[in-house]
Amino acid sequence: MSARIGETQVYLPSFQQFCAVIDSPPDSFSRPLYLEGAVNQQRVFSPIHQPRRKKITGSHSCSKISSLRRPRHAPHEKSASKANEFVVGSKILEGTINCIIKQTSEKTDIGVIATVFNAYIADTGEKIGKCSLHLISGFSDCEDVAYQTGTVVGVIRIDSFARKRIRGVGTMLMQAAIEYGITQGAEGRIVLHAAGDALIFYRKLGMKLGFSDPQLEEAMSEEAARLASGQADPRDLLSNDARPMYLPKEAIDVWRAKIQAAPVLGHTPLS
């Protein structure tokens, strides 16, 4: 065991000797001690609070115990956000797999707070997908004037975690993001930067390249045909260069009709 006295740490064989060194009885601590780790196969403890006695006397006397640190194994930020998750919707995928959607919030890589929708298999609790959404004012990487500065736009990112591919997870999460975005004034406007191997997936969901690129669009059509015939692997498609994509008005109308008929967040945000 150890006592932190000034800049000195003294290792002791028992809690009683720990209390003796700092000249405080065991019951003088307002809270228990926490385990800091192990040093030379001895357990190392530090008090969470200072003893009630203001002065410490004895051979290792000092005016007070040095400032105490947080426990090394303090809960991680993501654990805290997981504790704040709450169920907002559900959907049956592939006919038999009951999936639930939980909503939370977390800080993204660019430092903004995003609304996050996590998908889980209800029976096992396995996390199978994630979609983050944060709102911006306008999107410059897009030729559609409806997305210009001054309009509310939702920026999304979809990730898959399933060990075995489950069809419909990405579509379900995108619909959740669109539904939530509608309640926040985005009116269905969704944008993202898609890697080359995800371009065809988002194209199937109705999204278009931010700026017209006939050569890339032709390549996407060819690869989509190869995928449909089973002659290609999605991971081998096109390049890994990220391209801006957006949801055009005609696709927004299709999504709004789908949301009106079968919302995934429990209730339709459309009047």
N, C-alpha and C positions, 0 to 999 in steps of 0.2 A: 504494500500500500504506500501511498505517497502523500506528503503534505507540501503544498506550494507556499513557501514563505519567502516573500520578496522575490528575488530572481533565483532562489535555491529550491530544488525539489529533493525532498528527503524520502527514501524508500524504507518502509517499515513492515515488519512481519504481521502485524495485526491491527485491527481497528482501535483497540484499547491503547496501543502505543501511539497511534496516530493522534488520538485525543489528548494523550499525555504530553506530546510534543507541543501542541498548540495550546495546552493548558485550558482545555474546555471539556466538560463532561459530555458523554455521548448524547444526552438529551438536550444539549444546548443548540443543536442544529434544528432550524425551523422546517427543513425538508430533508429527505434522504440524500445519499450520495449517488452519483452516477458513475458507471464504469467507463473509464477513458481508454483502456487498452491493456496490454500486458507488457511488462518490462522484466527481462531476465526470468520469465516464467512466474512472475509475481503479479497479482492483480493490482492495478493502479487506479486509485479513486481520487476524486476531488469534490469538495463540497459544492452543492448548487448555490447555497447562500452562505454569507459570512456568519460566524457564530454570533450569538447575541452579545457576547463580551466584546467591547471595543478595543481592548488591549490584550496582546498575547505576550505572556511572560515565559521565562525559562531559558534554557541554554541557546535556543534558536529564536529569541524574541525579535519581534518587529512590530511596527505600528498597526499593521492590518494585513490580511491575506490579500495577495495580488488579485487583480481583476480576473474574473472567471470567464472562461470561454463557453460557447455553445457546445453541446455534445457533438462529437465527431460524426455520429450517425444520425444527425438531425434529418427529419423527413425532407426528401427532395421536392423541388418545386412542382414536378409533374405529379407526384403522389398527392400533393395538396389539391391540384386541379382535378384529379380523378375523384377525390372525395366529394367534389362539388358537382359531379355529373348527375343529371336527372333524366329520366326516360321521357322522350317527347314524341315517339312514334314507333311503329312496327310494320313489318311487311313479310309475307310469305314468299320466299324465293325458291325457284326450281320445283315448285309444287308442294314441297314438304318441309323446307328449312325455315323455321320461324326466326326472323331477325328483329332485333330491337335497335332503336336509335337513341343514343344518349347525347345530350347537349352539355357543353362546358365551355370554358374560355381559357386561352393560354397565349403567351407571348410568342410571336413568330421570330424567324431568323432576322427579320429586318426591324424588329423592335416594336411592332404594333400589336395590340391586343385583338385577337381574332376569335370569332365564334366558331366552335369546333363541334362537328357531329361525328360521333364514333359509332360504328356498326358492330354488333355482337350477335353471335348465335345464342339464342335465348336459353337453350337446354344446357350448353356447356360453358357459356361465358367467354368463349374464344372471340378475340377481337379480329374482325375480318376486313375492316376498312375505316378510313378516316377522311373527312373533308373539312378543310378550314376555310373560313370566309371572313374577309374584312372589307369594309366599305371605303370607297374613295370618291373624290369629286372629279369626274371625267377621266377618260382614258385616251392618251395621245397616240398609242400604237394601234390605231384603228381608223379605217377610212369612213366608217359610218358616222354621220353627223349626230345621230341620236346619242352617241357616246362621248361627245365633245365636252369640254370643261363646263362645269355647272350642273351636270346631271349626276345622280347617285348611281354608282356602279359597284357591283360586287366582284371582288377578286377571289377566286377559289383555287384550291389545290387538293387533288384527290390522291390518296395512297391506298394500296391494297396490302393486307397482311395475311390473307388466308393461305394456309399451307396447301390447300387444294382449291383450285379455281372454282368460285361460285358465281354463276352467271347472274347479273342484275345488281350486284353490289354497288358498282360505280354509278349506274343509272339512278339507283335509289338515293345515294348520297347527293348526287347532283340535284335531284328533285327537292331534297330537303333544303339544300342551299338556296335554290330558286324560291321556294316557298317562304323561307325566312327573309330573303332579300326583298320580296314583295312587301312584307310587313314593315320593312325599314325604308321604303321609298324607292327601291331600285327598279321596281316594275318589271322584273324579269331580266334586267340587263346583267349579264355575267361575262367576265373576261378571265383569261389565264394565259400563262406561257407554257406551251406543251412541248415536251421533248419529242424527237422524231418518232420514237416507237409508240407514242400515245396519240399522234395526230389523227390516225384513222378512227381510234376509239371516240375521240371528241367530235370528229366529223359525223359519226353515226348518231351522236346525240344532238346534231343540228348546228354545231358550231362551225364558223368559217375563219379562214386566215384573216388576220388583221388587215393585211394589204394583199391585193390580188397578185397571185403568182401562178400564171398558167402552167408553167413547167412542173412546179411542185404539185399543183392540183391534179395534173394528168398522172403523175407518178402515184399520188394517193389513190386515184381511181383504179389504176392497174393493180396496186398492192391490195386494195380492198377486194378486188375480184379474185386474186390469188388466195386471200384469206378465206373467202366464201367457199372456194373449191377445195380447201384444205392443203394447198400447195405452199403455204408460207407460215412462218412462225412470227407472231406479233413482235417478238423481241429482236427480230432481224430486219425490221422494216426501216427504210429510209435512213436518215442520219440522226445523230443525237443533238443536233442544234435545236435549241428551244425557239419556238415561233409563237408570236402573240395570236390568240384566237378570241373570237367574241360570238355571242349568240345574237343573230340577226332578228329583225322584227317578225319575219314569217315563222321562224323557229320558236320565238317567244310565244306567239299565238298558239302553236301546237302544244307547248308545255303548259300554258295556262288552261287549255281545254282538258289536258290530262290531269292537272292538279284539281280542277273543278270536279272531275268525275271521281278521282281516287287520291286524295292527299295522303302523304306519308307521315305528316306531323300531327295527325289526329283530327285536324279540322282545316277546312279550306280558308286561306287568307283572302280569297276573292269574294267580293260582295255579289 
